[in-house]
């Protein structure tokens, strides 16, 4: 598996035949000649689609027509358990993985570098388009740089040191000797890419799948928090939160963010968009019917009494559910899988009025990757951790999330680390963020071994704060790279 080494070459022939739907839906060309391409702005936009395309891998969101999705990441944390062997999430959940583990260990590495390769190819060629307006050229580059930063952030959080590759691969290139750069250097490059994106993306609401300025600001805040640069993170977030022209706001329909109220939703800052019947996924079937990934008792107990987000996130006994006319319970269920041993399942993202056990109903809700509530909570955390927790702006950010219509939880009177972290946990539950939070807070080694993963109460193991570099890649680079410490 010659991941980053050869994928830059392969993408030169593949970049034109990748298609994203909705506003990113472009009719791909049929085997174009790369030498004759890049003649028009339209061709550049078609090539940009390939930079977004890897977000549609189920490791990152939800694959078209596929049975897996990125929500399985939640099972690596204390928020969820997993009874499926899909992409080795169960192996990592138990702490039994190693460098030879496939699934998320190898595919995240591969898909991430494929996405980076697509961005590099685009950036190396977009200037070939004649007579393109400078502002348009910069906007397209900004989108590609945002995406390169997104992929690199995902990878460096999981694997640590990485090769920094900013140009397309070429036949005969000396890529077998490319070293892994320290994580700090990778982060420096990520932030450089994001600063260009912030300076050149439009200050608009997010609507059509294309990143905007606010999207890049939110990702920059996340990157800075991941690296304990709290003062910088707070400043980055405030450039949007404190801007009178800020186009983002909290939704009055918490459940609708994930199903039913996504069109032009001003809370969504980045999503992977779908449109049935041509571009669909099977999330209702996988989450609402098979229930192989489901909430832990620990997550349920993290909610304050009467917090309505609990019922909007978790199926509990007798909740309305199309698979059983009598409500959510095991007796008489027509779901594909059995009700989990916790007697709970996830409701977030699922239409409870649809029985999709046969897979006949096509789901097409967008998979939300960043939203404004996350930015507000990141801001509150960054302010607190930088010694500014008493600033009323920080407290207001957290309380605004709690006070959204339909949630209306009482305001907190002061910020504490426990309050901030628990608010993130329940507000963002089952959105694929909890594992990263536990890792960046450096508490995963204490938290995860306390969580059972089966009906017997068998506890998980926590193996490492980093994933291993996949064995196939290490075989190629064994004379240049050293494996991550816990997998030597």
GISULCOR-V379493 format. One record per residue. N is the residue number from 0. SS is DSSP state (H for helix, E for strand, - for the rest). Layout:
n = [N;N]
ss = [SS;SS]
This chain:
n = [0;1;2;3;4;5;6;7;8;9;10;11;12;13;14;15;16;17;18;19;20;21;22;23;24;25;26;27;28;29;30;31;32;33;34;35;36;37;38;39;40;41;42;43;44;45;46;47;48;49;50;51;52;53;54;55;56;57;58;59;60;61;62;63;64;65;66;67;68;69;70;71;72;73;74;75;76;77;78;79;80;81;82;83;84;85;86;87;88;89;90;91;92;93;94;95;96;97;98;99;100;101;102;103;104;105;106;107;108;109;110;111;112;113;114;115;116;117;118;119;120;121;122;123;124;125;126;127;128;129;130;131;132;133;134;135;136;137;138;139;140;141;142;143;144;145;146;147;148;149;150;151;152;153;154;155;156;157;158;159;160;161;162;163;164;165;166;167;168;169;170;171;172;173;174;175;176;177;178;179;180;181;182;183;184;185;186;187;188;189;190;191;192;193;194;195;196;197;198;199;200;201;202;203;204;205;206;207;208;209;210;211;212;213;214;215;216;217;218;219;220;221;222;223;224;225;226;227;228;229;230;231;232;233;234;235;236;237;238;239;240;241;242;243;244;245;246;247;248;249;250;251;252;253;254;255;256;257;258;259;260;261;262;263;264;265;266;267;268;269;270;271;272;273;274;275;276;277;278;279;280;281;282;283;284;285;286;287;288;289;290;291;292;293;294;295;296;297;298;299;300;301;302;303;304;305;306;307;308;309;310;311;312;313;314;315;316;317;318;319;320;321;322;323;324;325;326;327;328;329;330;331;332;333;334;335;336;337;338;339;340;341;342;343;344;345;346;347;348;349;350;351;352;353;354;355;356;357;358;359;360;361;362;363;364;365;366;367;368;369;370;371;372;373;374;375;376;377;378;379;380;381;382;383;384;385;386;387;388;389;390;391;392;393;394;395;396;397;398;399;400;401;402;403;404;405;406;407;408;409;410;411;412;413;414;415;416;417;418;419;420;421;422;423;424;425;426;427;428;429;430;431;432;433;434;435;436;437;438;439;440;441;442;443;444;445;446;447;448;449;450;451;452;453;454;455;456;457;458;459;460;461;462;463;464;465;466;467;468;469;470;471;472;473;474;475;476;477;478;479;480;481;482;483;484;485;486;487]
ss = [-;-;H;H;H;H;H;H;H;H;H;H;H;H;H;H;H;-;-;-;-;H;H;H;-;-;-;-;-;-;-;-;-;H;H;H;-;-;-;-;H;H;H;H;H;H;H;H;H;H;H;H;H;H;H;H;-;-;-;-;-;E;-;-;-;-;-;-;E;H;H;H;H;H;H;H;-;-;-;E;E;E;-;-;-;H;H;H;H;H;H;H;H;H;-;-;-;-;-;-;-;-;-;H;H;H;H;H;H;H;H;H;H;H;H;H;H;H;H;H;H;H;H;H;H;H;H;H;-;-;-;-;-;H;H;H;H;H;H;H;H;H;H;H;H;H;H;H;H;H;H;H;H;H;H;H;H;H;H;-;-;E;-;-;-;-;-;-;-;-;-;-;-;-;H;H;H;-;-;-;E;-;H;H;H;H;H;H;H;H;H;H;H;H;H;H;H;H;H;H;-;-;-;-;-;-;-;-;-;-;-;-;H;H;H;H;H;H;H;H;H;H;H;H;H;H;-;-;-;H;H;H;H;H;H;H;H;H;H;H;H;-;-;-;-;-;-;-;-;-;-;-;-;-;H;H;H;-;-;-;-;-;-;-;-;-;-;E;E;E;E;E;-;-;E;-;-;-;E;-;E;-;H;H;H;H;H;H;H;H;-;-;E;E;E;-;H;H;H;H;H;H;-;-;-;-;-;H;H;H;H;H;H;E;E;-;-;-;-;-;-;-;-;-;-;-;-;-;-;-;-;-;-;-;-;-;-;-;-;-;-;-;-;-;E;E;-;-;-;-;-;-;-;-;-;-;-;-;-;-;-;-;E;-;-;-;E;E;E;E;E;H;H;H;H;H;H;H;H;H;H;H;H;H;H;H;H;H;-;-;-;H;H;H;H;H;H;H;H;H;H;H;-;-;-;-;-;-;-;-;-;-;-;-;-;-;H;H;H;H;H;H;H;H;H;H;H;-;-;-;-;-;-;H;H;H;H;H;H;H;-;-;-;H;H;H;H;H;H;H;-;E;-;-;-;-;-;-;E;-;-;-;-;-;-;-;-;-;-;-;H;H;H;H;H;H;H;-;-;-;-;-;-;-;H;H;H;-]
